[in-house]
Amino acid sequence: LLQGRYEVEEDKVIPSKDSTIIMYTEQHYLSGNTLLSSDGFLVGDQMNLGSGRAKVISNKKGELILKTQ
């Protein structure tokens, strides 16, 4: 789930700075794929996300919330 502004370029969705991305880690997004584990992500951790960066702002059971930078 993406909350905030974003751009679409060809087949890519590019969130703007300070957009919120909510990842439901106990749901399958594509058939046949494995679940994303949120284990190991701590509040404040930063990660590359496509061509941008994001920071973990919450990690609860089944829900990982990121803020784009």
C-alpha positions as CSV (number, residue, x, y, z in Angstrom):
1,L,0.0,0.0,0.0
2,L,1.5,3.4,-1.0
3,Q,0.3,6.6,0.6
4,G,1.5,9.9,-0.7
5,R,2.6,11.2,-4.1
6,Y,4.3,9.1,-6.7
7,E,5.3,9.1,-10.4
8,V,4.8,6.4,-12.9
9,E,7.6,5.9,-15.5
10,E,7.0,3.0,-17.9
11,D,6.5,0.0,-15.7
12,K,7.9,1.6,-12.5
13,V,6.1,3.4,-9.6
14,I,8.4,5.9,-8.0
15,P,7.2,7.3,-4.6
16,S,8.0,10.9,-3.8
17,K,10.0,11.8,-0.7
18,D,8.1,11.3,2.6
19,S,5.6,8.8,1.1
20,T,4.5,6.0,3.3
21,I,4.8,2.4,2.2
22,I,2.9,-0.3,4.1
23,M,3.9,-3.8,3.5
24,Y,1.7,-6.6,4.8
25,T,4.3,-9.3,5.5
26,E,1.9,-12.1,6.0
27,Q,0.1,-11.9,2.7
28,H,1.1,-13.3,-0.7
29,Y,1.3,-10.6,-3.4
30,L,2.1,-12.8,-6.4
31,S,1.2,-16.4,-6.9
32,G,4.0,-18.8,-6.0
33,N,6.2,-16.2,-4.2
34,T,7.3,-16.6,-0.7
35,L,6.2,-14.3,2.1
36,L,8.4,-11.3,2.9
37,S,9.8,-11.7,6.4
38,S,10.0,-8.5,8.5
39,D,12.3,-10.2,11.0
40,G,15.6,-8.3,11.3
41,F,14.2,-4.9,10.4
42,L,14.4,-2.5,13.3
43,V,12.8,1.0,13.6
44,G,15.3,3.5,12.1
45,D,16.9,1.0,9.7
46,Q,17.4,2.3,6.2
47,M,17.3,0.4,3.0
48,N,17.5,0.8,-0.7
49,L,14.1,0.6,-2.4
50,G,14.4,0.6,-6.1
51,S,16.3,3.8,-7.1
52,G,15.5,5.4,-3.7
53,R,15.9,4.9,0.0
54,A,13.4,4.2,2.8
55,K,13.5,4.2,6.5
56,V,11.6,1.7,8.8
57,I,9.2,3.7,11.0
58,S,7.2,0.7,12.4
59,N,7.6,-3.1,12.4
60,K,4.6,-4.9,13.9
61,K,3.5,-8.5,13.4
62,G,2.3,-8.7,9.8
63,E,3.0,-5.0,8.9
64,L,6.2,-3.2,8.0
65,I,5.9,0.6,7.5
66,L,8.5,2.5,5.6
67,K,8.9,6.2,4.9
68,T,10.7,7.2,1.7
69,Q,13.6,9.6,1.8
